[in-house]
């Protein structure tokens, strides 16, 4: 499985850490140090866990976000 993930990432697309489907290169996405999520997946996960929407900040590209709420 680790080998598979590496192969996918080398092609420019990472699997979403929540739904495990590939995150298209230009799809809205949230990038954390450990994982990549679809933006919708991240927001749904975050809301379910913390009961509020995440504070996302754009990360250079307009389709890519980082969060200020979590260290991980
Ligand atoms: Zn997803």
PDB file of the backbone (N, CA, C, O) and the ligand in Angstrom, with CONECT records:
HET     ZN  A 101       1
ATOM      1  N   UNK A   1       0.843  -1.196   0.000  1.00  0.00           N
ATOM      2  CA  UNK A   1       0.000   0.000   0.000  1.00  0.00           C
ATOM      3  C   UNK A   1       0.877   1.244   0.000  1.00  0.00           C
ATOM      4  O   UNK A   1       0.565   2.220  -0.682  1.00  0.00           O
ATOM      5  N   UNK A   2       1.970   1.220   0.757  1.00  0.00           N
ATOM      6  CA  UNK A   2       2.855   2.384   0.758  1.00  0.00           C
ATOM      7  C   UNK A   2       3.436   2.627  -0.629  1.00  0.00           C
ATOM      8  O   UNK A   2       3.542   3.771  -1.071  1.00  0.00           O
ATOM      9  N   UNK A   3       3.810   1.557  -1.311  1.00  0.00           N
ATOM     10  CA  UNK A   3       4.361   1.704  -2.650  1.00  0.00           C
ATOM     11  C   UNK A   3       3.327   2.315  -3.594  1.00  0.00           C
ATOM     12  O   UNK A   3       3.639   3.160  -4.433  1.00  0.00           O
ATOM     13  N   UNK A   4       2.113   1.866  -3.432  1.00  0.00           N
ATOM     14  CA  UNK A   4       1.041   2.366  -4.286  1.00  0.00           C
ATOM     15  C   UNK A   4       0.844   3.871  -4.079  1.00  0.00           C
ATOM     16  O   UNK A   4       0.698   4.624  -5.042  1.00  0.00           O
ATOM     17  N   UNK A   5       0.842   4.294  -2.827  1.00  0.00           N
ATOM     18  CA  UNK A   5       0.648   5.719  -2.530  1.00  0.00           C
ATOM     19  C   UNK A   5       1.776   6.533  -3.148  1.00  0.00           C
ATOM     20  O   UNK A   5       1.540   7.597  -3.721  1.00  0.00           O
ATOM     21  N   UNK A   6       2.994   6.035  -3.031  1.00  0.00           N
ATOM     22  CA  UNK A   6       4.132   6.762  -3.597  1.00  0.00           C
ATOM     23  C   UNK A   6       3.991   6.910  -5.106  1.00  0.00           C
ATOM     24  O   UNK A   6       4.258   7.977  -5.660  1.00  0.00           O
ATOM     25  N   UNK A   7       3.576   5.848  -5.760  1.00  0.00           N
ATOM     26  CA  UNK A   7       3.403   5.909  -7.210  1.00  0.00           C
ATOM     27  C   UNK A   7       2.369   6.954  -7.586  1.00  0.00           C
ATOM     28  O   UNK A   7       2.564   7.722  -8.528  1.00  0.00           O
ATOM     29  N   UNK A   8       1.279   6.980  -6.854  1.00  0.00           N
ATOM     30  CA  UNK A   8       0.218   7.930  -7.163  1.00  0.00           C
ATOM     31  C   UNK A   8       0.716   9.346  -6.953  1.00  0.00           C
ATOM     32  O   UNK A   8       0.459  10.215  -7.786  1.00  0.00           O
ATOM     33  N   UNK A   9       1.416   9.598  -5.872  1.00  0.00           N
ATOM     34  CA  UNK A   9       1.882  10.957  -5.588  1.00  0.00           C
ATOM     35  C   UNK A   9       2.880  11.418  -6.637  1.00  0.00           C
ATOM     36  O   UNK A   9       2.935  12.607  -6.953  1.00  0.00           O
ATOM     37  N   UNK A  10       3.653  10.520  -7.172  1.00  0.00           N
ATOM     38  CA  UNK A  10       4.628  10.908  -8.180  1.00  0.00           C
ATOM     39  C   UNK A  10       3.958  11.344  -9.479  1.00  0.00           C
ATOM     40  O   UNK A  10       4.554  12.055 -10.288  1.00  0.00           O
ATOM     41  N   UNK A  11       2.725  10.915  -9.667  1.00  0.00           N
ATOM     42  CA  UNK A  11       1.996  11.341 -10.856  1.00  0.00           C
ATOM     43  C   UNK A  11       1.286  12.670 -10.632  1.00  0.00           C
ATOM     44  O   UNK A  11       0.607  13.156 -11.536  1.00  0.00           O
ATOM     45  N   UNK A  12       1.420  13.255  -9.477  1.00  0.00           N
ATOM     46  CA  UNK A  12       0.880  14.578  -9.239  1.00  0.00           C
ATOM     47  C   UNK A  12      -0.471  14.607  -8.571  1.00  0.00           C
ATOM     48  O   UNK A  12      -1.054  15.679  -8.409  1.00  0.00           O
ATOM     49  N   UNK A  13      -0.979  13.470  -8.181  1.00  0.00           N
ATOM     50  CA  UNK A  13      -2.260  13.438  -7.495  1.00  0.00           C
ATOM     51  C   UNK A  13      -2.141  12.551  -6.266  1.00  0.00           C
ATOM     52  O   UNK A  13      -1.616  11.440  -6.340  1.00  0.00           O
ATOM     53  N   UNK A  14      -2.623  13.040  -5.151  1.00  0.00           N
ATOM     54  CA  UNK A  14      -2.588  12.271  -3.921  1.00  0.00           C
ATOM     55  C   UNK A  14      -3.993  11.797  -3.581  1.00  0.00           C
ATOM     56  O   UNK A  14      -4.968  12.466  -3.925  1.00  0.00           O
ATOM     57  N   UNK A  15      -4.115  10.656  -2.913  1.00  0.00           N
ATOM     58  CA  UNK A  15      -5.448  10.225  -2.489  1.00  0.00           C
ATOM     59  C   UNK A  15      -5.910  11.042  -1.294  1.00  0.00           C
ATOM     60  O   UNK A  15      -5.113  11.395  -0.425  1.00  0.00           O
ATOM     61  N   UNK A  16      -7.180  11.333  -1.258  1.00  0.00           N
ATOM     62  CA  UNK A  16      -7.765  12.032  -0.120  1.00  0.00           C
ATOM     63  C   UNK A  16      -7.663  11.142   1.117  1.00  0.00           C
ATOM     64  O   UNK A  16      -7.958   9.949   1.058  1.00  0.00           O
ATOM     65  N   UNK A  17      -7.246  11.730   2.232  1.00  0.00           N
ATOM     66  CA  UNK A  17      -7.062  10.939   3.454  1.00  0.00           C
ATOM     67  C   UNK A  17      -8.391  10.567   4.095  1.00  0.00           C
ATOM     68  O   UNK A  17      -8.429   9.787   5.046  1.00  0.00           O
ATOM     69  N   UNK A  18      -9.470  11.118   3.583  1.00  0.00           N
ATOM     70  CA  UNK A  18     -10.772  10.808   4.183  1.00  0.00           C
ATOM     71  C   UNK A  18     -11.577   9.834   3.336  1.00  0.00           C
ATOM     72  O   UNK A  18     -12.100   8.852   3.863  1.00  0.00           O
ATOM     73  N   UNK A  19     -11.687  10.083   2.046  1.00  0.00           N
ATOM     74  CA  UNK A  19     -12.521   9.214   1.211  1.00  0.00           C
ATOM     75  C   UNK A  19     -11.674   8.301   0.341  1.00  0.00           C
ATOM     76  O   UNK A  19     -12.208   7.404  -0.312  1.00  0.00           O
ATOM     77  N   UNK A  20     -10.358   8.512   0.319  1.00  0.00           N
ATOM     78  CA  UNK A  20      -9.398   7.653  -0.386  1.00  0.00           C
ATOM     79  C   UNK A  20      -9.526   7.686  -1.899  1.00  0.00           C
ATOM     80  O   UNK A  20      -8.968   6.832  -2.589  1.00  0.00           O
ATOM     81  N   UNK A  21     -10.243   8.647  -2.413  1.00  0.00           N
ATOM     82  CA  UNK A  21     -10.256   8.839  -3.860  1.00  0.00           C
ATOM     83  C   UNK A  21      -9.199   9.873  -4.220  1.00  0.00           C
ATOM     84  O   UNK A  21      -8.858  10.730  -3.404  1.00  0.00           O
ATOM     85  N   UNK A  22      -8.695   9.795  -5.406  1.00  0.00           N
ATOM     86  CA  UNK A  22      -7.647  10.729  -5.804  1.00  0.00           C
ATOM     87  C   UNK A  22      -8.155  12.169  -5.787  1.00  0.00           C
ATOM     88  O   UNK A  22      -9.293  12.456  -6.157  1.00  0.00           O
ATOM     89  N   UNK A  23      -7.287  13.045  -5.355  1.00  0.00           N
ATOM     90  CA  UNK A  23      -7.606  14.464  -5.402  1.00  0.00           C
ATOM     91  C   UNK A  23      -7.045  15.005  -6.708  1.00  0.00           C
ATOM     92  O   UNK A  23      -5.831  15.033  -6.905  1.00  0.00           O
ATOM     93  N   UNK A  24      -7.922  15.429  -7.589  1.00  0.00           N
ATOM     94  CA  UNK A  24      -7.476  15.954  -8.870  1.00  0.00           C
ATOM     95  C   UNK A  24      -6.564  17.155  -8.659  1.00  0.00           C
ATOM     96  O   UNK A  24      -6.706  17.909  -7.696  1.00  0.00           O
ATOM     97  N   UNK A  25      -5.648  17.309  -9.565  1.00  0.00           N
ATOM     98  CA  UNK A  25      -4.592  18.302  -9.367  1.00  0.00           C
ATOM     99  C   UNK A  25      -5.126  19.709  -9.120  1.00  0.00           C
ATOM    100  O   UNK A  25      -4.578  20.453  -8.306  1.00  0.00           O
ATOM    101  N   UNK A  26      -6.185  20.066  -9.817  1.00  0.00           N
ATOM    102  CA  UNK A  26      -6.705  21.424  -9.681  1.00  0.00           C
ATOM    103  C   UNK A  26      -8.020  21.462  -8.921  1.00  0.00           C
ATOM    104  O   UNK A  26      -8.723  22.472  -8.943  1.00  0.00           O
ATOM    105  N   UNK A  27      -8.354  20.373  -8.253  1.00  0.00           N
ATOM    106  CA  UNK A  27      -9.556  20.386  -7.423  1.00  0.00           C
ATOM    107  C   UNK A  27      -9.279  21.150  -6.135  1.00  0.00           C
ATOM    108  O   UNK A  27      -8.147  21.161  -5.652  1.00  0.00           O
ATOM    109  N   UNK A  28     -10.296  21.784  -5.579  1.00  0.00           N
ATOM    110  CA  UNK A  28     -10.105  22.417  -4.269  1.00  0.00           C
ATOM    111  C   UNK A  28      -9.657  21.373  -3.260  1.00  0.00           C
ATOM    112  O   UNK A  28     -10.289  20.326  -3.121  1.00  0.00           O
ATOM    113  N   UNK A  29      -8.588  21.652  -2.568  1.00  0.00           N
ATOM    114  CA  UNK A  29      -8.019  20.648  -1.680  1.00  0.00           C
ATOM    115  C   UNK A  29      -7.374  21.315  -0.477  1.00  0.00           C
ATOM    116  O   UNK A  29      -6.955  22.471  -0.531  1.00  0.00           O
ATOM    117  N   UNK A  30      -7.307  20.553   0.612  1.00  0.00           N
ATOM    118  CA  UNK A  30      -6.660  21.040   1.825  1.00  0.00           C
ATOM    119  C   UNK A  30      -5.414  20.191   2.035  1.00  0.00           C
ATOM    120  O   UNK A  30      -5.481  18.963   2.087  1.00  0.00           O
ATOM    121  N   UNK A  31      -4.289  20.860   2.153  1.00  0.00           N
ATOM    122  CA  UNK A  31      -3.028  20.164   2.314  1.00  0.00           C
ATOM    123  C   UNK A  31      -2.521  20.371   3.736  1.00  0.00           C
ATOM    124  O   UNK A  31      -2.331  21.505   4.176  1.00  0.00           O
ATOM    125  N   UNK A  32      -2.307  19.284   4.442  1.00  0.00           N
ATOM    126  CA  UNK A  32      -1.710  19.335   5.766  1.00  0.00           C
ATOM    127  C   UNK A  32      -0.338  18.682   5.670  1.00  0.00           C
ATOM    128  O   UNK A  32      -0.037  18.037   4.666  1.00  0.00           O
ATOM    129  N   UNK A  33       0.502  18.836   6.693  1.00  0.00           N
ATOM    130  CA  UNK A  33       1.837  18.205   6.606  1.00  0.00           C
ATOM    131  C   UNK A  33       1.768  16.701   6.387  1.00  0.00           C
ATOM    132  O   UNK A  33       2.688  16.121   5.811  1.00  0.00           O
ATOM    133  N   UNK A  34       0.705  16.065   6.833  1.00  0.00           N
ATOM    134  CA  UNK A  34       0.659  14.619   6.728  1.00  0.00           C
ATOM    135  C   UNK A  34      -0.272  14.068   5.678  1.00  0.00           C
ATOM    136  O   UNK A  34      -0.213  12.878   5.367  1.00  0.00           O
ATOM    137  N   UNK A  35      -1.139  14.909   5.116  1.00  0.00           N
ATOM    138  CA  UNK A  35      -2.172  14.346   4.253  1.00  0.00           C
ATOM    139  C   UNK A  35      -2.769  15.408   3.357  1.00  0.00           C
ATOM    140  O   UNK A  35      -2.601  16.607   3.574  1.00  0.00           O
ATOM    141  N   UNK A  36      -3.475  14.931   2.342  1.00  0.00           N
ATOM    142  CA  UNK A  36      -4.225  15.799   1.439  1.00  0.00           C
ATOM    143  C   UNK A  36      -5.694  15.386   1.493  1.00  0.00           C
ATOM    144  O   UNK A  36      -6.006  14.197   1.550  1.00  0.00           O
ATOM    145  N   UNK A  37      -6.570  16.345   1.475  1.00  0.00           N
ATOM    146  CA  UNK A  37      -8.003  16.081   1.511  1.00  0.00           C
ATOM    147  C   UNK A  37      -8.681  16.890   0.417  1.00  0.00           C
ATOM    148  O   UNK A  37      -8.220  17.971   0.050  1.00  0.00           O
ATOM    149  N   UNK A  38      -9.802  16.344  -0.107  1.00  0.00           N
ATOM    150  CA  UNK A  38     -10.688  17.223  -0.845  1.00  0.00           C
ATOM    151  C   UNK A  38     -11.168  18.309   0.109  1.00  0.00           C
ATOM    152  O   UNK A  38     -11.344  18.054   1.300  1.00  0.00           O
ATOM    153  N   UNK A  39     -11.378  19.495  -0.395  1.00  0.00           N
ATOM    154  CA  UNK A  39     -11.824  20.543   0.513  1.00  0.00           C
ATOM    155  C   UNK A  39     -13.151  20.176   1.184  1.00  0.00           C
ATOM    156  O   UNK A  39     -13.331  20.401   2.380  1.00  0.00           O
ATOM    157  N   UNK A  40     -14.075  19.612   0.408  1.00  0.00           N
ATOM    158  CA  UNK A  40     -15.362  19.246   0.997  1.00  0.00           C
ATOM    159  C   UNK A  40     -15.196  18.170   2.059  1.00  0.00           C
ATOM    160  O   UNK A  40     -15.862  18.194   3.094  1.00  0.00           O
ATOM    161  N   UNK A  41     -14.303  17.230   1.792  1.00  0.00           N
ATOM    162  CA  UNK A  41     -14.073  16.148   2.745  1.00  0.00           C
ATOM    163  C   UNK A  41     -13.471  16.701   4.033  1.00  0.00           C
ATOM    164  O   UNK A  41     -13.863  16.311   5.133  1.00  0.00           O
ATOM    165  N   UNK A  42     -12.530  17.600   3.884  1.00  0.00           N
ATOM    166  CA  UNK A  42     -11.893  18.166   5.063  1.00  0.00           C
ATOM    167  C   UNK A  42     -12.898  18.951   5.898  1.00  0.00           C
ATOM    168  O   UNK A  42     -12.940  18.828   7.122  1.00  0.00           O
ATOM    169  N   UNK A  43     -13.706  19.759   5.214  1.00  0.00           N
ATOM    170  CA  UNK A  43     -14.673  20.565   5.946  1.00  0.00           C
ATOM    171  C   UNK A  43     -15.693  19.681   6.657  1.00  0.00           C
ATOM    172  O   UNK A  43     -16.076  19.962   7.793  1.00  0.00           O
ATOM    173  N   UNK A  44     -16.131  18.622   5.997  1.00  0.00           N
ATOM    174  CA  UNK A  44     -17.099  17.718   6.613  1.00  0.00           C
ATOM    175  C   UNK A  44     -16.481  17.018   7.815  1.00  0.00           C
ATOM    176  O   UNK A  44     -17.108  16.897   8.867  1.00  0.00           O
ATOM    177  N   UNK A  45     -15.240  16.556   7.648  1.00  0.00           N
ATOM    178  CA  UNK A  45     -14.559  15.887   8.742  1.00  0.00           C
ATOM    179  C   UNK A  45     -14.345  16.849   9.913  1.00  0.00           C
ATOM    180  O   UNK A  45     -14.589  16.502  11.069  1.00  0.00           O
ATOM    181  N   UNK A  46     -13.903  18.017   9.608  1.00  0.00           N
ATOM    182  CA  UNK A  46     -13.604  18.999  10.652  1.00  0.00           C
ATOM    183  C   UNK A  46     -14.872  19.392  11.387  1.00  0.00           C
ATOM    184  O   UNK A  46     -14.891  19.490  12.614  1.00  0.00           O
ATOM    185  N   UNK A  47     -15.924  19.615  10.625  1.00  0.00           N
ATOM    186  CA  UNK A  47     -17.177  20.029  11.251  1.00  0.00           C
ATOM    187  C   UNK A  47     -17.709  18.915  12.149  1.00  0.00           C
ATOM    188  O   UNK A  47     -18.212  19.177  13.241  1.00  0.00           O
ATOM    189  N   UNK A  48     -17.594  17.674  11.683  1.00  0.00           N
ATOM    190  CA  UNK A  48     -18.044  16.551  12.489  1.00  0.00           C
ATOM    191  C   UNK A  48     -17.233  16.403  13.759  1.00  0.00           C
ATOM    192  O   UNK A  48     -17.751  15.966  14.787  1.00  0.00           O
ATOM    193  N   UNK A  49     -15.979  16.760  13.692  1.00  0.00           N
ATOM    194  CA  UNK A  49     -15.111  16.571  14.841  1.00  0.00           C
ATOM    195  C   UNK A  49     -15.162  17.751  15.810  1.00  0.00           C
ATOM    196  O   UNK A  49     -15.164  17.560  17.026  1.00  0.00           O
ATOM    197  N   UNK A  50     -15.204  18.954  15.276  1.00  0.00           N
ATOM    198  CA  UNK A  50     -15.088  20.136  16.131  1.00  0.00           C
ATOM    199  C   UNK A  50     -16.358  20.972  16.196  1.00  0.00           C
ATOM    200  O   UNK A  50     -16.460  21.885  17.016  1.00  0.00           O
ATOM    201  N   UNK A  51     -17.324  20.666  15.339  1.00  0.00           N
ATOM    202  CA  UNK A  51     -18.581  21.386  15.397  1.00  0.00           C
ATOM    203  C   UNK A  51     -18.520  22.793  14.836  1.00  0.00           C
ATOM    204  O   UNK A  51     -19.396  23.612  15.111  1.00  0.00           O
ATOM    205  N   UNK A  52     -17.495  23.078  14.053  1.00  0.00           N
ATOM    206  CA  UNK A  52     -17.404  24.386  13.405  1.00  0.00           C
ATOM    207  C   UNK A  52     -16.629  24.232  12.113  1.00  0.00           C
ATOM    208  O   UNK A  52     -15.950  23.228  11.898  1.00  0.00           O
ATOM    209  N   UNK A  53     -16.734  25.229  11.258  1.00  0.00           N
ATOM    210  CA  UNK A  53     -16.019  25.148  10.003  1.00  0.00           C
ATOM    211  C   UNK A  53     -14.542  25.475  10.208  1.00  0.00           C
ATOM    212  O   UNK A  53     -14.200  26.303  11.052  1.00  0.00           O
ATOM    213  N   UNK A  54     -13.679  24.837   9.451  1.00  0.00           N
ATOM    214  CA  UNK A  54     -12.248  25.127   9.583  1.00  0.00           C
ATOM    215  C   UNK A  54     -11.898  26.492   9.009  1.00  0.00           C
ATOM    216  O   UNK A  54     -12.566  26.984   8.100  1.00  0.00           O
ATOM    217  N   UNK A  55     -10.875  27.081   9.531  1.00  0.00           N
ATOM    218  CA  UNK A  55     -10.356  28.328   8.955  1.00  0.00           C
ATOM    219  C   UNK A  55      -9.288  27.949   7.946  1.00  0.00           C
ATOM    220  O   UNK A  55      -8.184  27.548   8.315  1.00  0.00           O
ATOM    221  N   UNK A  56      -9.621  28.079   6.680  1.00  0.00           N
ATOM    222  CA  UNK A  56      -8.693  27.681   5.625  1.00  0.00           C
ATOM    223  C   UNK A  56      -8.015  28.906   5.030  1.00  0.00           C
ATOM    224  O   UNK A  56      -8.644  29.946   4.831  1.00  0.00           O
ATOM    225  N   UNK A  57      -6.768  28.774   4.759  1.00  0.00           N
ATOM    226  CA  UNK A  57      -6.031  29.868   4.118  1.00  0.00           C
ATOM    227  C   UNK A  57      -5.474  29.365   2.795  1.00  0.00           C
ATOM    228  O   UNK A  57      -4.976  28.243   2.704  1.00  0.00           O
ATOM    229  N   UNK A  58      -5.562  30.194   1.786  1.00  0.00           N
ATOM    230  CA  UNK A  58      -5.050  29.792   0.487  1.00  0.00           C
ATOM    231  C   UNK A  58      -3.532  29.714   0.528  1.00  0.00           C
ATOM    232  O   UNK A  58      -2.855  30.492   1.200  1.00  0.00           O
ATOM    233  N   UNK A  59      -3.040  28.759  -0.206  1.00  0.00           N
ATOM    234  CA  UNK A  59      -1.619  28.438  -0.141  1.00  0.00           C
ATOM    235  C   UNK A  59      -0.971  28.691  -1.507  1.00  0.00           C
ATOM    236  O   UNK A  59      -0.463  27.769  -2.145  1.00  0.00           O
ATOM    237  N   UNK A  60      -0.998  29.932  -1.937  1.00  0.00           N
ATOM    238  CA  UNK A  60      -0.359  30.247  -3.207  1.00  0.00           C
ATOM    239  C   UNK A  60      -1.262  29.977  -4.396  1.00  0.00           C
ATOM    240  O   UNK A  60      -1.550  30.877  -5.185  1.00  0.00           O
ATOM    241  N   UNK A  61      -1.708  28.731  -4.521  1.00  0.00           N
ATOM    242  CA  UNK A  61      -2.623  28.372  -5.593  1.00  0.00           C
ATOM    243  C   UNK A  61      -4.052  28.581  -5.126  1.00  0.00           C
ATOM    244  O   UNK A  61      -4.371  28.359  -3.957  1.00  0.00           O
ATOM    245  N   UNK A  62      -4.911  29.007  -6.041  1.00  0.00           N
ATOM    246  CA  UNK A  62      -6.271  29.306  -5.585  1.00  0.00           C
ATOM    247  C   UNK A  62      -7.074  28.065  -5.268  1.00  0.00           C
ATOM    248  O   UNK A  62      -8.135  28.171  -4.653  1.00  0.00           O
ATOM    249  N   UNK A  63      -6.615  26.904  -5.660  1.00  0.00           N
ATOM    250  CA  UNK A  63      -7.355  25.685  -5.373  1.00  0.00           C
ATOM    251  C   UNK A  63      -6.774  24.931  -4.181  1.00  0.00           C
ATOM    252  O   UNK A  63      -7.276  23.868  -3.813  1.00  0.00           O
ATOM    253  N   UNK A  64      -5.732  25.468  -3.583  1.00  0.00           N
ATOM    254  CA  UNK A  64      -5.060  24.719  -2.523  1.00  0.00           C
ATOM    255  C   UNK A  64      -5.096  25.511  -1.218  1.00  0.00           C
ATOM    256  O   UNK A  64      -4.806  26.707  -1.190  1.00  0.00           O
ATOM    257  N   UNK A  65      -5.453  24.827  -0.153  1.00  0.00           N
ATOM    258  CA  UNK A  65      -5.627  25.499   1.135  1.00  0.00           C
ATOM    259  C   UNK A  65      -4.814  24.804   2.215  1.00  0.00           C
ATOM    260  O   UNK A  65      -4.502  23.616   2.137  1.00  0.00           O
ATOM    261  N   UNK A  66      -4.487  25.602   3.225  1.00  0.00           N
ATOM    262  CA  UNK A  66      -3.956  25.039   4.457  1.00  0.00           C
ATOM    263  C   UNK A  66      -4.866  25.465   5.583  1.00  0.00           C
ATOM    264  O   UNK A  66      -5.643  26.408   5.435  1.00  0.00           O
ATOM    265  N   UNK A  67      -4.778  24.782   6.704  1.00  0.00           N
ATOM    266  CA  UNK A  67      -5.603  25.135   7.845  1.00  0.00           C
ATOM    267  C   UNK A  67      -4.733  25.738   8.939  1.00  0.00           C
ATOM    268  O   UNK A  67      -3.582  25.350   9.137  1.00  0.00           O
ATOM    269  N   UNK A  68      -5.319  26.692   9.635  1.00  0.00           N
ATOM    270  CA  UNK A  68      -4.617  27.305  10.761  1.00  0.00           C
ATOM    271  C   UNK A  68      -5.013  26.668  12.065  1.00  0.00           C
ATOM    272  O   UNK A  68      -4.445  26.994  13.108  1.00  0.00           O
ATOM    273  N   UNK A  69      -5.974  25.766  12.034  1.00  0.00           N
ATOM    274  CA  UNK A  69      -6.533  25.272  13.273  1.00  0.00           C
ATOM    275  C   UNK A  69      -5.751  24.108  13.876  1.00  0.00           C
ATOM    276  O   UNK A  69      -5.731  23.935  15.095  1.00  0.00           O
ATOM    277  N   UNK A  70      -5.116  23.321  13.033  1.00  0.00           N
ATOM    278  CA  UNK A  70      -4.461  22.123  13.531  1.00  0.00           C
ATOM    279  C   UNK A  70      -2.961  22.176  13.251  1.00  0.00           C
ATOM    280  O   UNK A  70      -2.522  22.595  12.180  1.00  0.00           O
ATOM    281  N   UNK A  71      -2.208  21.747  14.223  1.00  0.00           N
ATOM    282  CA  UNK A  71      -0.769  21.648  14.010  1.00  0.00           C
ATOM    283  C   UNK A  71      -0.469  20.490  13.080  1.00  0.00           C
ATOM    284  O   UNK A  71       0.463  20.564  12.279  1.00  0.00           O
ATOM    285  N   UNK A  72      -1.236  19.436  13.174  1.00  0.00           N
ATOM    286  CA  UNK A  72      -1.038  18.282  12.305  1.00  0.00           C
ATOM    287  C   UNK A  72      -2.031  18.371  11.207  1.00  0.00           C
ATOM    288  O   UNK A  72      -2.067  17.503  10.334  1.00  0.00           O
TER     289      UNK A  72
HETATM  290 ZN    ZN A 101     -12.155  13.142  -0.330  1.00  0.00          ZN
END
